[in-house]
Amino acid sequence: MSSRRHFLAQSAGSLLGAALVSRAHAAMLPEAASNPAAATQVPPTPNTGRPFHPVVTLNGWSLPWRMKNNVKEFHLVAEPVVREIAPGMMANLWGYNGQSPGPTIEVVEGDQVRIFVTNKLPEHTSMHWHGQRLPNGMDGVSGLTQPPIQPGQTFVYEFIAKRAGTFMYHPHADEMTQMAMGMMGLWITHPKDIRQHAVDRDFAFLLNAYDIDPGSFTPRINTMLDFNIWTWNSRAFPGLDPLVVRKDDRVRIRIGNLTMTNHPIHMHGHEFEVTGTDGGWIPPSARWPEVTTDIAVGQMRALEFVANEPGDWAIHCHKSHHTMNAMAHSIPNMIGVDHRAVAEKITQLVPDYMVMGDKGMADMSAMSMPLPENTLPMMTGTGPYGSLEMGGMFNVIKVREGLARDDYRDPGWYVQPRQSQARIWEGPMPPITQAKGSEMSATNSQGHGKAEQSGTVDNVLQLKRGGHHQH
């Protein structure tokens, strides 16, 4: 197990022998902004370069730039970082400029872009600009289009942002390690015409996943499928900020998938259209309404909808185990198993042992059993009516009337108007009747007797068991 202090000390020590960038060279570089904060930071309207409407990176930020001779210059630093996955859990990751994922890069179609990439990792790296049209030598595939960026070196990439859309950046060197450690980021190229594809609120985040043992801080990097921490921008619910929008806003959500599996993203309360991919914008005539869209590995999707239904609406991956934290695998199904007698014997040896799973998993969300250090509960989060029993890739879209144009503050929980909420039925129950002409007789498991027909819920339909001819 590696603690935060040990991780940072070890990473710094591995760089002492690296050839550092010269002072003269460093003075020519744009400043490498760093921001380890985990809160969503709404970027300001740009005051240099072509105008655009900035995106809001969920639990992230946009990288500042400088203009030099009409070239937009950025500086990315690949380095070890410590990321809070959610309150109560930190992770030792690799990322850029103090955070994983790295900051979002925003440019405008036609911009001449220059990106300096400095390597402060203990091994070589590179930078691939996923989805970009650019010269072959700028594609960032270590060994194929460029030599790797060694520890302490700075490389420069320069190209024209040729087409508008939603893209990503990530290493193409020791990918199994570096992407499993969280090295990735978003790239947004806005259209030249600020009115084109205009929306009121524009959100963006990346899907990523980790395999971190309970009580540990550093991900396993050789995992192929059995991940146990499912995140959006390296944050798990309830550590995610809500997506706050005004009623009747046109909203875009840009989602990129850099995990090892697909994710069917489902949104409650509204239908949306897929309006863009990492290949470009989809013509309006080719779009259709959805409430769930599947995002495969390496894909980017832009979803758009009009937020005309006020309330707190869930948005989540529809793979149920992706809305849980710190999962274990190969656990038997204990529903219906009475293991109280066994539990009495076990508690004599392990006093903190608790019976669980015999009535389903929902009761676990309310348990206050002790957890290992630096571990999230499997099902967590509290709403206005109790436990949400969610984690991982789950969040809330909060649609409210009367918000200011640039107000992204959490408005709190929605209060439903009277008579618009599901409630306990306290009236008389109607009698239970059978469909006309139905017969509900069957022999018991020994083949003797018949179940009596009745109009009560105490009926038990006993099925005869035997050879295949009786199935």
ABEGO torsion letter per residue (X at the ends): XBBAAAAAAAAAAAAAABBBBBAAAAAABBBBBBBABABBBBBBBBABEBBBBBBBBBGBBBBBBBBBGGBBBBBBBBBBBBBBABBGBBBBBBBBGGBOBBBBBBBBBGBBBBBBBBBABABBBBBBBBGBBBBAAAAGBBGAABBBBBBGBBBBBBBBBABBEBBBBBBBBGAAAAAAAGBBBBBBBBBABAABGBBABBBBBBBBBBBBBBGBABBBAABAABBABBBBGGBBOAABBBBBBBBGBBBBBBBBBABABBBBBBBBGBBBBBABBAAEBBBAAABBBBABBBBBBGBBBBBBBBBABBEBBBBBBABAAAABBGBBBGBBBABGBBAAAAAAAAAAABAABBBBGAAEAAAAAABABBBBBGBBBABBEBBAAEBAGBBEBBBBBBBBBGBBAABABBAEBBBBBBGABBBBBABBBBBBBBBBGBBBBBBBAAGBEBBBBBABAABBBBBBBBBAAAX
